[in-house]
């Protein structure tokens, strides 16, 4: 018997009920496992759930804290579901996607998604692959084509795309800087943010040094120590817990044709994010919603120009129009479409996008320090330039 396609969506079949985080710092002074346990416990406390009620876990392949170690440390018992997703920051929304599928299918009743690391004080991703030992595996072979030419860090990979994007669209460094200014404005009002009470101006952005032209220092996200956890359960259970649930309207992952790991230089065009377009189409199709239905966005901002490309990939504006879309405070609180109201990874912390999901939940709850009035739907995106993922969160109606 044929199944109606609408019955196969995740719309309103799972909800986020708990968010928890450690402080965000440059030197946590404790192990990554300790950070993971702290944020998981905080998320369960926020939900009003006991660790013994958790029966599923989802995280990143880059996470160094085993599910079984975290579970043992916080008192989680039997697990009936656990999953990990590849591709760095592209995995953040996928953790919730997997959790929602587990809950919707009955594989688990309560799933914890988590990410914790000492990314500033220990393994610094900003170093790229320059100091990695070569290994003749798939990733080693891939990087061997780029290492001889100096493209060895995330900033250099993104700079290549950004230079082409600017050439084709007429986007300037000042246009890109408006994302940084908006993020830091929001962070300045967020006591949890590393850059609390430290806003910047566009003049500050333009005066900041080049990292890899056309990326300036203030275009590049932080390196942070910390952890964030998210708790997902059924809508029925959610309605009995402490906070209004953030309903999962849609979730998707996306990888596009000829995809590489931040170096998809050999596509016909490299001045866009086709993997984000895959995610966006799926989110809009399965939710029945569109850009005009979103009151704000949490858009992955490891590098500020990628926010412009994401706006275009999701249809908030046309190709090459993001430079105009972000002018005149449009993406700031009080503007038509506020972005990264927690300060994003540029202003709050870089926790591989998980802190962005938590901010999306706060916007749905109405508890953000930079609350957007009348929020019913929030779009959240994951890492850029890699196979990625996204979410639409909504109020319980």
DRENDO-1510 file (C-alpha; in Angstrom, 1 decimal, always signed):
<recs>
REC; n; res; u; v; w
REC; 1; UNK; +0.0; +0.0; +0.0 .
REC; 2; UNK; +1.3; +3.4; -1.0 .
REC; 3; UNK; +2.2; +5.7; +1.9 .
REC; 4; UNK; +1.2; +9.4; +1.7 .
REC; 5; UNK; +4.4; +11.4; +1.5 .
REC; 6; UNK; +3.2; +13.7; +4.2 .
REC; 7; UNK; +3.1; +10.8; +6.6 .
REC; 8; UNK; +6.8; +10.3; +6.0 .
REC; 9; UNK; +8.0; +13.7; +7.3 .
REC; 10; UNK; +9.3; +14.5; +10.7 .
REC; 11; UNK; +7.0; +17.5; +11.1 .
REC; 12; UNK; +6.0; +17.8; +14.8 .
REC; 13; UNK; +6.9; +14.2; +15.6 .
REC; 14; UNK; +9.7; +15.2; +18.0 .
REC; 15; UNK; +10.6; +18.2; +20.1 .
REC; 16; UNK; +13.6; +19.7; +21.8 .
REC; 17; UNK; +12.9; +20.0; +25.5 .
REC; 18; UNK; +16.3; +20.6; +27.1 .
REC; 19; UNK; +19.4; +22.7; +26.4 .
REC; 20; UNK; +22.5; +22.9; +28.5 .
REC; 21; UNK; +26.0; +24.3; +28.2 .
REC; 22; UNK; +29.2; +24.9; +30.1 .
REC; 23; UNK; +30.8; +28.3; +30.2 .
REC; 24; UNK; +32.6; +29.3; +27.0 .
REC; 25; UNK; +36.3; +30.0; +27.5 .
REC; 26; UNK; +39.8; +29.8; +26.0 .
REC; 27; UNK; +41.1; +27.5; +28.7 .
REC; 28; UNK; +38.5; +25.3; +30.5 .
REC; 29; UNK; +41.0; +23.8; +32.9 .
REC; 30; UNK; +39.3; +20.4; +32.8 .
REC; 31; UNK; +39.0; +17.4; +30.5 .
REC; 32; UNK; +36.7; +17.2; +27.4 .
REC; 33; UNK; +34.9; +14.3; +29.1 .
REC; 34; UNK; +34.2; +16.5; +32.1 .
REC; 35; UNK; +32.8; +19.2; +29.8 .
REC; 36; UNK; +30.6; +16.7; +28.0 .
REC; 37; UNK; +29.2; +15.4; +31.2 .
REC; 38; UNK; +28.5; +18.9; +32.5 .
REC; 39; UNK; +26.6; +20.1; +29.5 .
REC; 40; UNK; +24.6; +16.8; +29.2 .
REC; 41; UNK; +23.6; +17.1; +32.9 .
REC; 42; UNK; +22.7; +20.7; +32.4 .
REC; 43; UNK; +20.5; +19.9; +29.5 .
REC; 44; UNK; +18.7; +17.2; +31.4 .
REC; 45; UNK; +18.2; +19.5; +34.4 .
REC; 46; UNK; +16.8; +22.1; +32.0 .
REC; 47; UNK; +14.3; +19.6; +30.7 .
REC; 48; UNK; +13.4; +18.2; +34.1 .
REC; 49; UNK; +14.4; +14.7; +33.1 .
REC; 50; UNK; +16.5; +12.2; +35.0 .
REC; 51; UNK; +19.5; +10.6; +33.3 .
REC; 52; UNK; +17.9; +7.2; +33.7 .
REC; 53; UNK; +15.2; +8.3; +31.2 .
REC; 54; UNK; +17.7; +8.7; +28.4 .
REC; 55; UNK; +17.9; +5.8; +26.0 .
REC; 56; UNK; +19.6; +7.4; +23.0 .
REC; 57; UNK; +22.6; +9.6; +22.1 .
REC; 58; UNK; +23.8; +11.4; +19.0 .
REC; 59; UNK; +27.0; +13.3; +18.3 .
REC; 60; UNK; +29.8; +14.0; +15.8 .
REC; 61; UNK; +32.5; +11.6; +14.5 .
REC; 62; UNK; +34.9; +14.3; +15.6 .
REC; 63; UNK; +33.7; +14.0; +19.2 .
REC; 64; UNK; +36.4; +12.4; +21.4 .
REC; 65; UNK; +34.0; +11.5; +24.2 .
REC; 66; UNK; +32.5; +8.1; +23.7 .
REC; 67; UNK; +28.8; +7.9; +24.3 .
REC; 68; UNK; +29.3; +5.0; +26.7 .
REC; 69; UNK; +31.7; +7.1; +28.8 .
REC; 70; UNK; +29.4; +10.1; +28.9 .
REC; 71; UNK; +26.5; +7.8; +29.7 .
REC; 72; UNK; +28.3; +6.1; +32.5 .
REC; 73; UNK; +29.5; +9.4; +33.9 .
REC; 74; UNK; +26.0; +11.0; +34.2 .
REC; 75; UNK; +24.0; +7.9; +35.1 .
REC; 76; UNK; +22.5; +7.0; +31.8 .
REC; 77; UNK; +21.6; +3.3; +31.6 .
REC; 78; UNK; +20.7; +1.2; +28.6 .
REC; 79; UNK; +20.9; +2.7; +25.2 .
REC; 80; UNK; +18.8; +1.6; +22.3 .
REC; 81; UNK; +20.1; +4.2; +19.8 .
REC; 82; UNK; +23.4; +5.9; +19.1 .
REC; 83; UNK; +24.7; +7.6; +16.0 .
REC; 84; UNK; +27.5; +9.8; +14.8 .
REC; 85; UNK; +27.8; +12.1; +11.8 .
REC; 86; UNK; +30.9; +13.0; +9.8 .
REC; 87; UNK; +32.1; +16.4; +8.3 .
REC; 88; UNK; +32.9; +18.6; +11.2 .
REC; 89; UNK; +30.4; +21.4; +11.8 .
REC; 90; UNK; +28.2; +20.1; +9.1 .
REC; 91; UNK; +27.0; +17.5; +11.6 .
REC; 92; UNK; +25.5; +19.8; +14.2 .
REC; 93; UNK; +21.9; +19.9; +13.0 .
REC; 94; UNK; +22.2; +16.2; +11.9 .
REC; 95; UNK; +22.5; +15.2; +15.5 .
REC; 96; UNK; +19.0; +16.5; +16.1 .
REC; 97; UNK; +17.9; +15.1; +12.8 .
REC; 98; UNK; +19.0; +11.6; +13.9 .
REC; 99; UNK; +17.5; +12.1; +17.3 .
REC; 100; UNK; +14.2; +13.1; +15.9 .
REC; 101; UNK; +14.1; +10.1; +13.6 .
REC; 102; UNK; +14.9; +7.8; +16.5 .
REC; 103; UNK; +12.1; +9.3; +18.6 .
REC; 104; UNK; +9.6; +9.4; +15.7 .
REC; 105; UNK; +10.2; +5.7; +14.9 .
REC; 106; UNK; +10.2; +4.5; +18.5 .
REC; 107; UNK; +13.8; +3.6; +18.5 .
REC; 108; UNK; +14.3; +5.8; +21.6 .
REC; 109; UNK; +12.1; +7.9; +23.8 .
REC; 110; UNK; +14.7; +10.5; +25.0 .
REC; 111; UNK; +17.8; +11.2; +23.0 .
REC; 112; UNK; +20.7; +13.5; +24.1 .
REC; 113; UNK; +22.8; +15.2; +21.4 .
REC; 114; UNK; +26.1; +16.7; +22.6 .
REC; 115; UNK; +29.4; +18.2; +21.5 .
REC; 116; UNK; +32.3; +19.1; +23.9 .
REC; 117; UNK; +35.9; +20.1; +23.3 .
REC; 118; UNK; +38.9; +22.1; +24.3 .
REC; 119; UNK; +39.2; +23.5; +20.9 .
REC; 120; UNK; +41.3; +26.5; +22.0 .
REC; 121; UNK; +43.5; +25.0; +24.7 .
REC; 122; UNK; +44.1; +21.6; +23.0 .
REC; 123; UNK; +43.3; +20.6; +19.4 .
REC; 124; UNK; +43.0; +23.8; +17.4 .
REC; 125; UNK; +41.1; +23.3; +14.1 .
REC; 126; UNK; +42.5; +26.6; +12.9 .
REC; 127; UNK; +45.8; +24.9; +12.3 .
REC; 128; UNK; +44.2; +22.9; +9.6 .
REC; 129; UNK; +46.2; +20.0; +8.3 .
REC; 130; UNK; +49.6; +21.7; +8.3 .
REC; 131; UNK; +50.8; +19.7; +11.3 .
REC; 132; UNK; +49.0; +16.4; +10.6 .
REC; 133; UNK; +51.0; +13.4; +9.7 .
REC; 134; UNK; +50.3; +12.1; +6.2 .
REC; 135; UNK; +48.3; +8.9; +6.0 .
REC; 136; UNK; +47.5; +7.2; +2.7 .
REC; 137; UNK; +43.8; +6.9; +3.5 .
REC; 138; UNK; +41.0; +8.7; +1.6 .
REC; 139; UNK; +41.5; +12.0; +3.5 .
REC; 140; UNK; +45.2; +11.9; +3.2 .
REC; 141; UNK; +45.0; +11.4; -0.6 .
REC; 142; UNK; +42.5; +14.2; -0.8 .
REC; 143; UNK; +44.6; +16.7; +1.1 .
REC; 144; UNK; +47.8; +15.8; -0.8 .
REC; 145; UNK; +46.4; +17.6; -3.8 .
REC; 146; UNK; +46.1; +20.9; -1.8 .
REC; 147; UNK; +49.0; +20.9; +0.7 .
REC; 148; UNK; +51.8; +21.6; -1.7 .
REC; 149; UNK; +50.1; +24.9; -2.7 .
REC; 150; UNK; +49.6; +26.3; +0.8 .
REC; 151; UNK; +45.9; +25.6; +1.1 .
REC; 152; UNK; +46.2; +24.0; +4.5 .
REC; 153; UNK; +43.7; +25.8; +6.8 .
REC; 154; UNK; +40.0; +26.4; +6.9 .
REC; 155; UNK; +40.6; +30.1; +6.4 .
REC; 156; UNK; +42.5; +29.5; +3.2 .
REC; 157; UNK; +39.9; +27.1; +1.8 .
REC; 158; UNK; +37.1; +29.6; +2.5 .
REC; 159; UNK; +39.2; +32.5; +1.2 .
REC; 160; UNK; +39.3; +30.8; -2.2 .
REC; 161; UNK; +35.5; +30.6; -2.4 .
REC; 162; UNK; +35.0; +34.1; -1.1 .
REC; 163; UNK; +37.4; +35.7; -3.6 .
REC; 164; UNK; +35.4; +34.1; -6.4 .
REC; 165; UNK; +32.1; +35.0; -4.9 .
REC; 166; UNK; +33.2; +38.7; -4.4 .
REC; 167; UNK; +34.4; +38.8; -8.0 .
REC; 168; UNK; +31.1; +37.5; -9.5 .
REC; 169; UNK; +28.7; +39.5; -7.2 .
REC; 170; UNK; +30.5; +42.7; -6.5 .
REC; 171; UNK; +30.4; +42.0; -2.8 .
REC; 172; UNK; +33.0; +44.0; -0.8 .
REC; 173; UNK; +34.9; +43.4; +2.4 .
REC; 174; UNK; +32.6; +46.0; +4.0 .
REC; 175; UNK; +29.5; +44.1; +2.9 .
REC; 176; UNK; +31.0; +40.9; +4.5 .
REC; 177; UNK; +31.9; +42.9; +7.6 .
REC; 178; UNK; +28.2; +43.7; +8.3 .
REC; 179; UNK; +27.7; +40.1; +9.4 .
REC; 180; UNK; +30.6; +40.4; +11.9 .
REC; 181; UNK; +29.2; +43.7; +13.2 .
REC; 182; UNK; +25.7; +42.2; +13.7 .
REC; 183; UNK; +27.0; +39.1; +15.5 .
REC; 184; UNK; +29.2; +41.1; +17.8 .
REC; 185; UNK; +26.3; +43.5; +18.5 .
REC; 186; UNK; +24.2; +40.5; +19.6 .
REC; 187; UNK; +27.1; +39.0; +21.6 .
REC; 188; UNK; +27.6; +42.3; +23.4 .
REC; 189; UNK; +24.1; +41.8; +25.0 .
REC; 190; UNK; +24.7; +38.1; +25.9 .
REC; 191; UNK; +26.3; +37.4; +29.2 .
REC; 192; UNK; +27.2; +33.9; +28.1 .
REC; 193; UNK; +29.2; +35.2; +25.1 .
REC; 194; UNK; +32.9; +35.5; +25.1 .
REC; 195; UNK; +32.6; +38.9; +23.5 .
REC; 196; UNK; +30.0; +40.1; +26.0 .
REC; 197; UNK; +29.9; +43.9; +26.2 .
REC; 198; UNK; +32.5; +44.1; +23.3 .
REC; 199; UNK; +30.7; +45.2; +20.1 .
REC; 200; UNK; +32.6; +46.3; +17.0 .
REC; 201; UNK; +32.0; +48.8; +14.3 .
REC; 202; UNK; +32.4; +48.4; +10.6 .
REC; 203; UNK; +35.5; +50.6; +10.9 .
REC; 204; UNK; +36.9; +48.1; +13.5 .
REC; 205; UNK; +36.3; +45.3; +11.0 .
REC; 206; UNK; +38.0; +47.1; +8.1 .
REC; 207; UNK; +41.0; +47.9; +10.4 .
REC; 208; UNK; +41.5; +44.3; +11.4 .
REC; 209; UNK; +44.4; +42.4; +9.8 .
REC; 210; UNK; +44.2; +40.1; +6.9 .
REC; 211; UNK; +44.2; +36.4; +7.8 .
REC; 212; UNK; +44.0; +35.1; +4.2 .
REC; 213; UNK; +42.8; +37.8; +1.9 .
REC; 214; UNK; +39.9; +38.5; +1.5 .
REC; 215; UNK; +39.2; +37.2; +5.1 .
REC; 216; UNK; +40.1; +39.6; +7.9 .
REC; 217; UNK; +40.6; +38.6; +11.5 .
REC; 218; UNK; +37.0; +39.7; +12.4 .
REC; 219; UNK; +35.6; +37.5; +9.6 .
REC; 220; UNK; +36.9; +34.4; +11.3 .
REC; 221; UNK; +35.2; +32.6; +14.2 .
REC; 222; UNK; +36.7; +32.0; +17.6 .
REC; 223; UNK; +38.4; +29.0; +19.0 .
REC; 224; UNK; +36.6; +28.0; +22.1 .
REC; 225; UNK; +36.6; +25.5; +25.0 .
REC; 226; UNK; +33.2; +24.3; +26.1 .
REC; 227; UNK; +30.2; +21.9; +25.6 .
REC; 228; UNK; +26.6; +22.1; +24.5 .
REC; 229; UNK; +23.9; +19.4; +24.8 .
REC; 230; UNK; +20.3; +19.2; +23.4 .
REC; 231; UNK; +17.6; +16.8; +24.6 .
REC; 232; UNK; +14.9; +15.5; +22.2 .
REC; 233; UNK; +11.8; +13.5; +23.0 .
REC; 234; UNK; +8.2; +13.0; +21.9 .
REC; 235; UNK; +5.8; +15.9; +21.7 .
REC; 236; UNK; +3.5; +14.1; +24.2 .
REC; 237; UNK; +6.3; +13.8; +26.8 .
REC; 238; UNK; +7.5; +17.3; +25.9 .
REC; 239; UNK; +4.3; +19.0; +26.9 .
REC; 240; UNK; +4.6; +17.7; +30.5 .
REC; 241; UNK; +8.1; +19.2; +31.0 .
REC; 242; UNK; +9.5; +22.5; +32.3 .
REC; 243; UNK; +9.6; +24.6; +29.2 .
REC; 244; UNK; +7.5; +25.1; +26.1 .
REC; 245; UNK; +8.8; +22.6; +23.5 .
REC; 246; UNK; +10.6; +23.6; +20.4 .
REC; 247; UNK; +8.9; +21.5; +17.8 .
REC; 248; UNK; +11.0; +20.0; +15.0 .
REC; 249; UNK; +9.1; +21.1; +11.9 .
REC; 250; UNK; +11.7; +19.7; +9.5 .
REC; 251; UNK; +15.3; +18.4; +9.5 .
REC; 252; UNK; +17.6; +17.5; +6.7 .
REC; 253; UNK; +21.1; +16.7; +5.7 .
REC; 254; UNK; +22.7; +17.6; +2.3 .
REC; 255; UNK; +25.6; +16.7; +0.1 .
REC; 256; UNK; +25.7; +18.0; -3.5 .
REC; 257; UNK; +27.3; +16.8; -6.7 .
REC; 258; UNK; +31.1; +16.6; -6.8 .
REC; 259; UNK; +31.2; +17.3; -3.0 .
REC; 260; UNK; +34.5; +17.6; -1.3 .
REC; 261; UNK; +35.5; +18.5; +2.2 .
REC; 262; UNK; +35.7; +22.3; +2.0 .
REC; 263; UNK; +37.6; +22.2; -1.2 .
REC; 264; UNK; +35.0; +21.6; -3.9 .
REC; 265; UNK; +37.1; +23.7; -6.3 .
REC; 266; UNK; +36.4; +21.6; -9.4 .
REC; 267; UNK; +32.6; +22.1; -9.7 .
REC; 268; UNK; +31.4; +24.2; -12.6 .
REC; 269; UNK; +31.0; +27.1; -10.2 .
REC; 270; UNK; +32.5; +27.5; -6.8 .
REC; 271; UNK; +30.9; +30.8; -5.6 .
REC; 272; UNK; +27.9; +29.2; -3.8 .
REC; 273; UNK; +26.8; +26.5; -1.4 .
REC; 274; UNK; +25.0; +23.8; -3.4 .
REC; 275; UNK; +24.9; +21.5; -0.4 .
REC; 276; UNK; +23.0; +24.2; +1.5 .
REC; 277; UNK; +20.6; +24.4; -1.4 .
REC; 278; UNK; +20.0; +20.7; -1.0 .
REC; 279; UNK; +19.2; +21.2; +2.7 .
REC; 280; UNK; +17.1; +24.3; +2.1 .
REC; 281; UNK; +14.9; +22.6; -0.6 .
REC; 282; UNK; +14.3; +19.6; +1.7 .
REC; 283; UNK; +13.4; +21.7; +4.7 .
REC; 284; UNK; +11.0; +23.9; +2.7 .
REC; 285; UNK; +9.4; +20.9; +0.9 .
REC; 286; UNK; +8.8; +18.8; +4.0 .
REC; 287; UNK; +7.6; +21.6; +6.2 .
REC; 288; UNK; +5.4; +23.4; +3.7 .
REC; 289; UNK; +7.1; +26.6; +5.0 .
REC; 290; UNK; +9.4; +29.1; +3.2 .
REC; 291; UNK; +11.7; +32.0; +3.9 .
REC; 292; UNK; +8.9; +34.4; +4.5 .
REC; 293; UNK; +7.7; +32.2; +7.4 .
REC; 294; UNK; +10.9; +32.5; +9.3 .
REC; 295; UNK; +11.2; +35.3; +11.9 .
REC; 296; UNK; +15.0; +34.8; +12.5 .
REC; 297; UNK; +17.9; +32.6; +11.5 .
REC; 298; UNK; +20.8; +30.9; +13.2 .
REC; 299; UNK; +23.2; +30.7; +10.2 .
REC; 300; UNK; +26.5; +28.9; +10.6 .
REC; 301; UNK; +29.2; +31.6; +10.7 .
REC; 302; UNK; +32.6; +30.0; +11.0 .
REC; 303; UNK; +33.5; +32.7; +8.5 .
REC; 304; UNK; +31.2; +35.7; +7.9 .
REC; 305; UNK; +31.0; +35.5; +4.0 .
REC; 306; UNK; +29.4; +32.1; +4.3 .
REC; 307; UNK; +26.4; +33.7; +6.0 .
REC; 308; UNK; +25.8; +35.7; +2.8 .
REC; 309; UNK; +26.0; +32.6; +0.6 .
REC; 310; UNK; +23.7; +30.8; +3.0 .
REC; 311; UNK; +21.0; +33.5; +2.7 .
REC; 312; UNK; +21.1; +33.0; -1.0 .
REC; 313; UNK; +21.1; +29.2; -0.9 .
REC; 314; UNK; +18.0; +29.2; +1.2 .
REC; 315; UNK; +16.2; +31.7; -1.0 .
REC; 316; UNK; +16.1; +34.7; +1.4 .
REC; 317; UNK; +17.4; +36.7; -1.5 .
REC; 318; UNK; +18.5; +36.1; -5.0 .
REC; 319; UNK; +22.0; +35.1; -6.2 .
REC; 320; UNK; +24.4; +38.0; -5.6 .
REC; 321; UNK; +21.8; +40.0; -3.6 .
REC; 322; UNK; +23.0; +39.1; +0.0 .
REC; 323; UNK; +25.2; +42.2; +0.0 .
REC; 324; UNK; +22.1; +44.3; -0.2 .
REC; 325; UNK; +20.0; +42.1; +2.1 .
REC; 326; UNK; +22.4; +42.6; +5.0 .
REC; 327; UNK; +22.5; +46.4; +4.8 .
REC; 328; UNK; +20.8; +48.9; +7.0 .
REC; 329; UNK; +20.7; +46.7; +10.0 .
REC; 330; UNK; +18.4; +44.1; +8.4 .
REC; 331; UNK; +20.0; +41.2; +10.1 .
REC; 332; UNK; +20.3; +42.9; +13.5 .
REC; 333; UNK; +17.8; +42.9; +16.3 .
REC; 334; UNK; +15.0; +45.3; +15.2 .
REC; 335; UNK; +15.7; +44.5; +11.6 .
REC; 336; UNK; +13.5; +42.5; +9.2 .
REC; 337; UNK; +15.4; +39.2; +9.7 .
REC; 338; UNK; +17.7; +39.0; +12.7 .
REC; 339; UNK; +20.6; +36.5; +12.4 .
REC; 340; UNK; +22.6; +34.8; +15.1 .
REC; 341; UNK; +20.9; +36.5; +18.0 .
REC; 342; UNK; +23.3; +34.8; +20.5 .
REC; 343; UNK; +26.3; +36.4; +18.8 .
REC; 344; UNK; +27.0; +33.3; +16.7 .
REC; 345; UNK; +30.3; +31.6; +16.5 .
REC; 346; UNK; +32.0; +34.9; +15.8 .
REC; 347; UNK; +30.6; +36.5; +19.0 .
REC; 348; UNK; +29.4; +33.9; +21.5 .
REC; 349; UNK; +31.5; +30.7; +21.0 .
REC; 350; UNK; +32.6; +28.2; +18.5 .
REC; 351; UNK; +31.1; +24.9; +19.6 .
REC; 352; UNK; +30.6; +23.5; +16.1 .
REC; 353; UNK; +27.2; +25.1; +15.8 .
REC; 354; UNK; +25.5; +23.3; +18.7 .
REC; 355; UNK; +25.2; +26.6; +20.6 .
REC; 356; UNK; +23.3; +27.9; +17.6 .
REC; 357; UNK; +20.7; +25.2; +18.0 .
REC; 358; UNK; +20.4; +26.1; +21.7 .
REC; 359; UNK; +19.7; +29.7; +20.7 .
REC; 360; UNK; +17.1; +28.6; +18.2 .
REC; 361; UNK; +15.3; +26.9; +21.1 .
REC; 362; UNK; +15.5; +30.0; +23.2 .
REC; 363; UNK; +13.9; +32.0; +20.5 .
REC; 364; UNK; +11.0; +29.5; +20.3 .
REC; 365; UNK; +10.7; +29.6; +24.1 .
REC; 366; UNK; +10.8; +33.4; +24.1 .
REC; 367; UNK; +13.8; +33.5; +26.5 .
REC; 368; UNK; +16.6; +34.8; +24.3 .
REC; 369; UNK; +18.6; +37.8; +25.6 .
REC; 370; UNK; +18.0; +39.2; +22.1 .
REC; 371; UNK; +14.4; +38.0; +21.7 .
REC; 372; UNK; +12.7; +38.5; +18.3 .
REC; 373; UNK; +9.1; +39.4; +18.9 .
REC; 374; UNK; +6.5; +37.1; +17.5 .
REC; 375; UNK; +8.9; +34.3; +16.8 .
REC; 376; UNK; +7.0; +31.2; +15.6 .
REC; 377; UNK; +9.7; +29.6; +13.3 .
REC; 378; UNK; +13.5; +29.7; +13.3 .
REC; 379; UNK; +15.8; +28.2; +10.7 .
REC; 380; UNK; +19.1; +26.8; +11.9 .
REC; 381; UNK; +22.0; +25.7; +9.6 .
REC; 382; UNK; +25.2; +23.7; +10.1 .
REC; 383; UNK; +28.7; +23.9; +8.6 .
REC; 384; UNK; +29.4; +25.4; +5.2 .
REC; 385; UNK; +31.5; +24.0; +2.4 .
REC; 386; UNK; +31.1; +20.5; +3.7 .
REC; 387; UNK; +28.2; +18.0; +3.6 .
REC; 388; UNK; +25.8; +19.7; +6.0 .
REC; 389; UNK; +22.5; +19.8; +7.7 .
REC; 390; UNK; +19.7; +22.1; +8.9 .
REC; 391; UNK; +16.6; +22.4; +11.0 .
REC; 392; UNK; +13.3; +24.3; +11.2 .
REC; 393; UNK; +12.1; +24.8; +14.8 .
REC; 394; UNK; +8.6; +26.0; +15.7 .
REC; 395; UNK; +6.3; +26.8; +18.5 .
REC; 396; UNK; +3.8; +24.1; +19.8 .
REC; 397; UNK; +0.6; +24.9; +18.0 .
</recs>
